[in-house]
Amino acid sequence: MVPPIDEASQDVSFLRYRTALIDAVVARDTEAVVALASPEISLSFGGNEGHDEFRDFLNVPVGKLSDEYKPRAPQMRAEYWSALETVLKMGGRFVEGGFYAPYTWLAPEPRNMCVNKVKMSRIVQSRNVSIYYRNCIIGKIFVHEDCSH
């Protein structure tokens, strides 16, 4: 089990900042969210960064999408905002001068968690969830076993 962690209250100025950011996200206020973001914001591992790119991520401009994705622009926009809101509300931790959110990003990996000799772990944020592997239920609790052989 990975218990929720939110260390934001350890820094009152950061807590005020994050509260303002969450409020802006809940209101779907693109310009307020962009203004609260660092000009050097990094949005992916692929080099997307900065306020203009962030604004595009939030707005999902139809003109910048390939034809196959244009009909999905409203859905993509809603999903992006929803994911951003969820991440910000999940809490986080201060590590080495930075705040990492959601808290699950820094969750320790369980040791010796295997399914059919394959090391794997996932965090499920719901109750009474059955876990499947290759369309076969493996149960609600993983069995710890040695993956080395």
Buried (B, 14 or more C-beta within 10 A) or exposed (E): EBEEBBBBEEEEEBBEBBEBBBEBBEEBBBEBBBEBBEEEBEBEEEEBBBBEBBBBBBBBEBEEBEEEEEEEBEEBBEEBBEEBBEBBBBBBBEEEEEBBBBBBEEBEEBEEBBBEEEEEBEEEEEEEEEEEEEEEEBEEEBEEEEBEE
